[in-house]
């Protein structure tokens, strides 16, 4: 199984790196910002650099959509996992076009309100994970697995 881990650097990436025990026996690659924290957390990991800042940036969305097309077409991941932020959106939509399964993990600090990224990927996500029971009111098809932290 080949897994694509996609997310912003900082807290989103830290959230995803907590899944390394799950990934230990899987072929994987990461898509994140080319920043010092990402390089240090992903030392010895295969990484593609995406464009930022992504917050409400149409320019970054277009660039990351082109990147997603190229990376997914080349890598053909079986599974795409993200906890946000915006860079996940084009990877989830294009990934689904190529037959990849998707898992989105809504971030820990969202207790009862959705993120923009969560709302955008919810329609195309195979498994939507929340860490608080109240979030199931926001995302009815979500699965509450409790805290990853």
C-alpha positions as CSV (number, residue, x, y, z in Angstrom):
1,X,0.0,0.0,0.0
2,X,1.3,3.4,-0.9
3,X,0.2,6.3,1.3
4,X,0.3,10.1,0.6
5,X,0.4,12.2,3.7
6,X,-0.6,15.8,2.9
7,X,-0.8,18.8,5.1
8,X,0.5,22.2,6.0
9,X,3.6,22.4,8.1
10,X,3.3,23.3,11.8
11,X,0.5,21.8,13.8
12,X,-1.1,20.0,10.9
13,X,2.1,18.2,10.1
14,X,2.8,17.4,13.7
15,X,-0.7,15.9,13.9
16,X,0.1,13.7,10.9
17,X,3.5,12.6,12.1
18,X,1.8,11.0,15.1
19,X,0.6,8.4,12.6
20,X,4.1,7.2,11.9
21,X,3.5,3.9,13.8
22,X,0.7,3.1,11.4
23,X,2.9,4.0,8.4
24,X,6.0,2.1,9.5
25,X,5.5,-0.8,7.0
26,X,3.9,1.2,4.2
27,X,5.4,2.9,1.2
28,X,4.8,6.6,1.8
29,X,5.5,10.1,0.8
30,X,4.7,13.5,2.2
31,X,3.4,16.7,0.7
32,X,3.9,19.8,2.8
33,X,5.5,23.3,2.9
34,X,9.3,23.5,2.5
35,X,10.0,25.0,5.9
36,X,12.5,24.2,8.6
37,X,10.0,22.4,10.9
38,X,8.8,20.1,8.0
39,X,12.4,19.3,6.9
40,X,13.3,18.4,10.5
41,X,10.2,16.3,11.2
42,X,10.5,14.5,7.9
43,X,14.2,13.9,7.8
44,X,14.8,10.7,5.8
45,X,11.3,10.7,4.4
46,X,10.3,11.4,0.8
47,X,8.7,14.8,0.5
48,X,7.1,17.0,-2.1
49,X,7.0,20.7,-1.5
50,X,3.7,22.5,-2.0
51,X,3.0,26.2,-2.4
52,X,2.1,28.5,0.5
53,X,0.6,30.6,2.0
54,X,-2.7,28.8,1.3
55,X,-5.1,30.8,3.4
56,X,-7.7,32.0,1.0
57,X,-5.1,32.2,-1.8
58,X,-6.5,31.4,-5.2
59,X,-2.9,31.5,-6.6
60,X,-1.7,28.8,-4.2
61,X,-4.8,26.7,-4.8
62,X,-4.2,26.8,-8.6
63,X,-0.5,25.9,-8.1
64,X,-1.3,23.2,-5.6
65,X,-3.9,21.7,-7.9
66,X,-1.3,21.4,-10.7
67,X,1.1,19.9,-8.2
68,X,-1.5,17.4,-7.0
69,X,-2.2,16.4,-10.6
70,X,1.5,15.8,-11.3
71,X,2.3,14.0,-8.0
72,X,-0.8,11.8,-7.9
73,X,-0.4,10.8,-11.5
74,X,3.2,9.9,-10.9
75,X,2.9,8.2,-7.5
76,X,-0.6,6.6,-7.7
77,X,-1.2,6.4,-4.0
78,X,-3.7,4.0,-2.7
79,X,-4.6,6.2,0.3
80,X,-4.3,9.9,1.0
81,X,-4.4,11.1,4.6
82,X,-4.6,14.7,5.8
83,X,-5.5,16.8,8.8
84,X,-5.5,20.0,6.8
85,X,-5.1,22.7,5.9
86,X,-6.0,24.0,2.4
87,X,-3.3,22.0,0.5
88,X,-5.4,18.9,1.2
89,X,-8.3,20.0,-0.9
90,X,-6.8,19.5,-4.4
91,X,-5.1,16.3,-3.4
92,X,-8.3,14.8,-2.1
93,X,-10.4,15.7,-5.2
94,X,-7.7,14.7,-7.7
95,X,-6.8,11.6,-5.7
96,X,-10.4,10.4,-5.9
97,X,-10.3,10.8,-9.7
98,X,-7.3,8.4,-9.7
99,X,-9.1,5.9,-7.4
100,X,-7.3,6.7,-4.1
101,X,-9.1,6.3,-0.8
102,X,-9.1,9.3,1.5
103,X,-9.0,9.8,5.2
104,X,-9.4,13.3,6.7
105,X,-8.7,13.9,10.4
106,X,-10.3,17.1,11.7
107,X,-7.9,18.9,13.9
108,X,-7.9,18.5,17.7
109,X,-8.7,22.1,18.5
110,X,-12.0,22.0,16.7
111,X,-14.5,20.9,19.3
112,X,-17.9,22.0,17.8
113,X,-17.2,24.0,14.6
114,X,-15.8,22.9,11.2
115,X,-12.7,24.0,9.5
116,X,-13.0,25.4,6.0
117,X,-10.8,22.5,4.7
118,X,-13.0,20.0,6.6
119,X,-16.1,21.3,4.9
120,X,-14.5,21.2,1.5
121,X,-13.2,17.7,1.6
122,X,-16.1,16.1,3.6
123,X,-18.1,15.3,0.4
124,X,-15.2,13.3,-1.1
125,X,-13.7,11.7,1.9
126,X,-14.0,7.9,2.5
127,X,-13.4,8.2,6.2
128,X,-13.8,11.4,8.1
129,X,-12.3,11.3,11.6
130,X,-13.1,13.6,14.4
131,X,-11.6,13.7,17.9
132,X,-14.6,15.1,19.8
133,X,-18.1,13.6,20.0
134,X,-19.7,17.0,19.5
135,X,-18.1,17.2,16.0
136,X,-20.4,14.4,14.9
137,X,-23.2,17.0,15.0
138,X,-21.2,19.0,12.4
139,X,-20.1,15.9,10.3
140,X,-22.9,13.3,10.7
141,X,-20.9,10.6,8.8
142,X,-17.8,11.1,10.9
143,X,-16.1,8.5,13.1
144,X,-15.0,9.6,16.5
145,X,-11.7,7.9,17.4
146,X,-10.9,10.2,20.3
147,X,-7.6,12.1,20.6
148,X,-4.6,11.3,18.6
149,X,-2.5,13.4,21.0
